[in-house]
Amino acid sequence: MSFSLNQHRAAGSIVSRWTVTILNSVGLRVPFFGPSYAHSRAHKHHANEILRDLFRDDEHRALRTWLGTTALLGSIFIAGQVYEFKEFLNFGYGFTHSPAWSAFFALTGFHGVHVTLGIVMLLSTLALSLTGRIGRPQAEAVEIVGLYWHFVDVVWVIIFTVVYLIN
């Protein structure tokens, strides 16, 4: 599969293929730090019984900023995958073209579904925060959303390495 992708890149048949893939990957990796920050903010206040206000306004702003940024960049990642799929389909490489292309579409498509679910989770958490329904009892939920996003991100690193980098 990787040989086939690289062969077509080298032949120039797929314009800016590496650019789209690398930017798409960076777009998924950068938000990796968002859930970590959001989780650390939630956990800090969850663990600190002294604070009367579980989440100060500035902490809520930071949580919302990171959740929103992560969801936005995740959405850009999905848009990049849709673009990539369309490009391959336009060049005649579909799900049924060969077993390698079937594997490519299955792996990256299945991952894309999980990224989309992660975006829905991030946006749901953001909505809860905006309506003031994130407090100490929900700190674990923020943590779970962050851990899910980390998992999706780590899986992408593996897929990217196997599908795009290994010859």
N, C-alpha and C positions, 0 to 999 in steps of 0.2 A: 504494500500500500504506500508506504513512505517513498519507495523508489518511484512509483507511478506519480505521486504528487510532485516530487522533486524533478522528475523527467519533464513534466509539463511546465513547471516553472522555468526550467532551464531553456526550454524551447520557446518560451515567451508566449505560449498560447493562453495562459491565464495571467492577465495584467495585474500587477502589483499584489500578487498572491501572498507573498511573505509579509508585505506591509499590512494587509488586512488581518492576517492571522496573528502577527505579533502585536499590533495595536489592540486587537480583540483580547488577546491573552493578558496584556498589561491592564486593560480595562476590567478584567475579572480579578487580577491579582491585587491591584491598588485597593479595592474595597475590602480586601482581606483584613486590613487594619481597622476598618470601621466597626465591625461587630466586636472586635477585641476591645476597642475603646468603649463602645456602648456597654458591653458586658462589664468591663472594669468599673465604669461609673455606677452601674446598677448594683454590682456586688459590693462596692465600697460602702454604699449607703445601706445595703442589706446587712452588712456585717457590723456597722457602727450603730450601736443601740443608743448612744449619747445624743445623736442628732434627732431633734424633734421633727424637723422637716426632712422627710426621707429623700426627697429630691429638690434641691434648690432650683430656682429658675435657670441659672447658668448651666447647671448639670442637665436639665431637661433640654435646653437649647443644644448642648453638645450631643446628647443622645439623638435628638431629632435630626441634627445636621448629618451625623454619621449614618444613621439609618436611611435617610433620604439620598445621600450621596452614594451609598452602597447600592440601593435599589436602582438609581439612575444609571450608574456604570454597569450594573448587571443587565439592565435593559439594553444598553448599547452593545454589550456582549451578545445578547440574543439577536439583535438586529444584524450584527456582524455575521453571526452563524447563518441567518436567513439569507443574507447577501452571498455568503460562501456557497450555500446549497444551490441557490439560483445560478450562480456562475458555473458550478460543476454540471448542473442539469442542462444549461445552455450549451455546454460543450459535449453533451451526450453521455455524461457519466452519472447514471442514475443508480438507484438501489439495486436494480437487477442487472447492471452491466457486468459485474463479476463478483465473486465472493469477497474480494478485497474492498470493493466499493460498498457492498452490502455491509461489511463490518464497519467501514468508515461512517456510513450514514446511521447505522444502529448505535454505535458508540457515541458519536457526537450528538445525535438526535436525542438519545436517552439522557445524556448529560444535560442537554438544553432544556429538557422537560424538568429536570431537577433544579436547574438554575431558575427557571420560571416559577416553580413552587417556592424557592427561596425568596424570590422577589415578592411574591404574594405574602409570605411570612413577614418580610421586612416592612412592607407597606402596612400590614395589619398592626404590627407593633408600633409603627409610626402613628397610625390613626389612634391607637389606644393612648399613646403618649400625648397626642394633641388634645384628646378629650379628657386628660387628667386621670386616666385609669391605670397608670403605671406607678406602682408604689412597691413597698417591701415585698408583699406577697407575689408580685409579678417579676421580681428580679430574676428568679429562676427561669421564667419564660423567656426573658431577654437573653439569658445565658444559652438556653437551648437553641434559640434562633441563631445566635452567633456561632454556636458549635456546628449547627447544620450548614451554615454558610462556609465555615472552615472546611468541612468535609467535602462539600461540592468543589471548593477551590483546590484542595489537595488532589481530588480525583481528576480535575482538569490538568494539573501538572503532569500526572501520569499519562493521561490520554495524549496530551500535547507531545510529550517525550516519545511515546511509542508510535504515534501516528505521523507526527510531523518531523521529528528530529532523527530517529534511528533509521539508518539506511540499510 
